[in-house]
Amino acid sequence: MDTSLYKGIHVYCETKGDRVIDNSLELLGEAAMLKEKMGQDTVVTAVIIGDDVEKHVETLARHGADKVVVVEDEKYSVYRPDYYAEALAKVADEYKPEIVLVGATHKGEEIGPTAAKILDTGMAAHCVELNIREDGEFLQVVPAFGGKVLGDILCPKHRPQMASMKAGLADKVIFEGKEAEVERFNPEVTGYGDKIEVIEVIEDTTERVSLSNAELIVAGGFGIGTQEGWDKLEKLAKLLHGATGCTRPALDEGWTEREETMVGTSGVAIKPKVYIGFGISGAAHHTCGIKGAGTIISVNRDKDAPIFDVSDYKVVSDWEKIVDALIEKLSE
Ligand SMILES: Cc1cc2nc3c(=O)[nH]c(=O)nc-3n(C[C@H](O)[C@H](O)[C@H](O)COP(=O)(O)OP(=O)(O)OC[C@H]3O[C@@H](n4cnc5c(N)ncnc54)[C@H](O)[C@@H]3O)c2cc1C
C-alpha cells in the first residue's frame, strides 16, 4: 500500500436527535491538536451521515472542521450499523485520509471496526491519548490490564489509521467565525440488505442529566445491594441536580439499564466538579474513569476500600445512612 497517497484527518461526527454529540465535537478539537503537529496544510474533515444533517455544517466548522463531507439520504433516517459503516468506509476510500477518528460510543463501536474491516486496516479502540511522534508516526495509546498499563499502538503499513476515543478525554476547541468547505457525497451503500429489518423505533424520552455535562455525579456500586437502594440513589441525584453513574456489577445486577452511565475502562470517563461514590470498592477499571473529577467523595463501610486511596473525602459508613440523611435534608 502506498501510504503517501493518504492525507488529512477524518472525524466521524455522530448525531443524536437534532444535535451533534459532544464526543464528536471533542474529537474535532483533538484533530485540531493533531493538525498542529502534522502541519497546517493538514485538512480536518468532519464526516456526517444522516437524512437531514447538512444543517450541522456551521457547528462542525466552529469546532475545527476545515471541510465537511455530507452523506445525506433517506436510508440513513434510522440508524443501521451496516449502512453507516459502509458509508464511512466509502468516504475514506474516496478521500483517502491518513487518520480516521470515531467516538467510542455504542454506535461508534459498531461503525468504526466494521469500516476498518471493509478498508482492510486496523483500529485502536478506546484510546486515552492520541499524538504524533517526532518521527511523524500516529501514536494511539490504549489502557490494558484495567488501566494499570498503557500500550502504544502504531499502524505503519495500512491506511487509514483508525482510532476511537470515549467522551470526556479530549477537549472541545471553539474557532469563532470559521467556515468549512462542504462536499456532498452519496456513495452506493447496500449493507446487509434485507437481512436486517427495522421493526420499531422506540425513543428514549427519559429526561436525565447526561454524564458528560453533569457537574455532579452520584455513582453507585455493588454495595448498594438492591433495586430499592438504587432508586434512592436516583432520588438523591435528582435532588442534587446531578446524574447517576454506575459500576459494572451495578449494571449487571440490572438496577440501572443505562449502559452509557457505566464509568471506567469499558464505560465513560467523567469530569464532574464533584463525584460521590456509594458502595464502590475502587477497582482500577472504575477509578481510571474518574481521574478527571474535581472532588471525589466516597462512602464505603470498609475502611480499607481502595476507593479511599483516590478520594478527597472518605466516609466510612453504611451508604444508606448517608443517602437517607442527605435526602431528608435536601427535601426540606
Ligand atoms: C476488562 C474489564 C473491564 C472492566 N470495565 C469496567 C468499567 O468500565 N467500569 C467498572 O465499574 N468496572 C469494570 N470492570 C469491573 C471491575 O474490575 C470491578 O469488578 C468493578 O468496578 C467493581 O464494582 P463495585 O465497586 O461496584 O463492586 P465491588 O468490588 O463488589 O465493591 C462493592 C463495595 O461496596 C462496599 N459495600 C458493601 N456494602 C456496603 C454498604 N452497605 N455500605 C457501604 N459500602 C458497602 C464493599 O465494601 C465494597 O468495597 C471491568 C472488568 C474487566 C475484567
The ligand as a Tripos MOL2 file, in Angstrom:
@<TRIPOS>MOLECULE
LIG
   53    58     1     0     0
SMALL
NO_CHARGES

@<TRIPOS>ATOM
      1 C1        -11.8730   -5.9720   31.0810 C.3       1 LIG1
      2 C2        -12.6740   -5.4180   32.2180 C.ar      1 LIG1
      3 C3        -13.2350   -4.1670   32.0760 C.ar      1 LIG1
      4 C4        -13.9750   -3.6210   33.1370 C.ar      1 LIG1
      5 N1        -14.5010   -2.3730   32.9800 N.ar      1 LIG1
      6 C5        -15.1660   -1.8070   33.9950 C.ar      1 LIG1
      7 C6        -15.6800   -0.4660   33.8930 C.ar      1 LIG1
      8 O1        -15.5810    0.1960   32.8560 O.2       1 LIG1
      9 N2        -16.2970    0.0470   34.9680 N.ar      1 LIG1
     10 C7        -16.4490   -0.6460   36.1590 C.ar      1 LIG1
     11 O2        -17.0080   -0.0910   37.1120 O.2       1 LIG1
     12 N3        -15.9980   -1.9000   36.2650 N.ar      1 LIG1
     13 C8        -15.3630   -2.5020   35.2310 C.ar      1 LIG1
     14 N4        -14.8980   -3.7830   35.3820 N.ar      1 LIG1
     15 C9        -15.1820   -4.4920   36.6560 C.3       1 LIG1
     16 C10       -14.1740   -4.0810   37.7460 C.3       1 LIG1
     17 O3        -12.9930   -4.8500   37.6360 O.3       1 LIG1
     18 C11       -14.7380   -4.2740   39.1610 C.3       1 LIG1
     19 O4        -15.1820   -5.6020   39.3000 O.3       1 LIG1
     20 C12       -15.9010   -3.3260   39.4510 C.3       1 LIG1
     21 O5        -15.5510   -1.9910   39.1910 O.3       1 LIG1
     22 C13       -16.2840   -3.4540   40.9380 C.3       1 LIG1
     23 O6        -17.5050   -2.7760   41.1140 O.3       1 LIG1
     24 P1        -18.0520   -2.3770   42.5540 P.3       1 LIG1
     25 O7        -17.0430   -1.4860   43.1980 O.co2     1 LIG1
     26 O8        -19.4230   -1.8600   42.3580 O.co2     1 LIG1
     27 O9        -18.2210   -3.7800   43.2900 O.3       1 LIG1
     28 P2        -17.3220   -4.4860   44.4400 P.3       1 LIG1
     29 O10       -15.8960   -4.5490   44.0130 O.co2     1 LIG1
     30 O11       -18.0210   -5.7230   44.7380 O.co2     1 LIG1
     31 O12       -17.3990   -3.4720   45.6430 O.3       1 LIG1
     32 C14       -18.5370   -3.2380   46.4210 C.3       1 LIG1
     33 C15       -18.1100   -2.3240   47.5670 C.3       1 LIG1
     34 O13       -19.2530   -1.9410   48.2920 O.3       1 LIG1
     35 C16       -18.9130   -1.8920   49.6600 C.3       1 LIG1
     36 N5        -20.1550   -2.0880   50.4170 N.ar      1 LIG1
     37 C17       -20.9000   -3.1970   50.5310 C.ar      1 LIG1
     38 N6        -22.0000   -2.9630   51.2610 N.ar      1 LIG1
     39 C18       -21.9530   -1.6640   51.6240 C.ar      1 LIG1
     40 C19       -22.7950   -0.8190   52.4000 C.ar      1 LIG1
     41 N7        -23.9470   -1.2760   52.9310 N.pl3     1 LIG1
     42 N8        -22.4340    0.4660   52.5820 N.ar      1 LIG1
     43 C20       -21.2660    0.9520   52.0670 C.ar      1 LIG1
     44 N9        -20.4200    0.1900   51.3370 N.ar      1 LIG1
     45 C21       -20.7680   -1.0970   51.1120 C.ar      1 LIG1
     46 C22       -17.9230   -3.0040   49.8590 C.3       1 LIG1
     47 O14       -17.1130   -2.7530   50.9860 O.3       1 LIG1
     48 C23       -17.1280   -2.9520   48.5460 C.3       1 LIG1
     49 O15       -15.9940   -2.1240   48.6830 O.3       1 LIG1
     50 C24       -14.1740   -4.3450   34.3350 C.ar      1 LIG1
     51 C25       -13.5940   -5.6270   34.4610 C.ar      1 LIG1
     52 C26       -12.8720   -6.1510   33.4100 C.ar      1 LIG1
     53 C27       -12.2790   -7.5280   33.5810 C.3       1 LIG1
@<TRIPOS>BOND
     1     1     2 1
     2     2     3 ar
     3     2    52 ar
     4     3     4 ar
     5     4     5 ar
     6     4    50 ar
     7     5     6 ar
     8     6     7 ar
     9     6    13 1
    10     7     8 2
    11     7     9 ar
    12     9    10 ar
    13    10    11 2
    14    10    12 ar
    15    12    13 ar
    16    13    14 ar
    17    14    15 1
    18    14    50 ar
    19    15    16 1
    20    16    17 1
    21    16    18 1
    22    18    19 1
    23    18    20 1
    24    20    21 1
    25    20    22 1
    26    22    23 1
    27    23    24 1
    28    24    25 2
    29    24    26 1
    30    24    27 1
    31    27    28 1
    32    28    29 2
    33    28    30 1
    34    28    31 1
    35    31    32 1
    36    32    33 1
    37    33    34 1
    38    33    48 1
    39    34    35 1
    40    35    36 1
    41    35    46 1
    42    36    37 ar
    43    36    45 ar
    44    37    38 ar
    45    38    39 ar
    46    39    40 ar
    47    39    45 ar
    48    40    41 1
    49    40    42 ar
    50    42    43 ar
    51    43    44 ar
    52    44    45 ar
    53    46    47 1
    54    46    48 1
    55    48    49 1
    56    50    51 ar
    57    51    52 ar
    58    52    53 1
@<TRIPOS>SUBSTRUCTURE
     1 LIG1         1 GROUP 0 **** ****
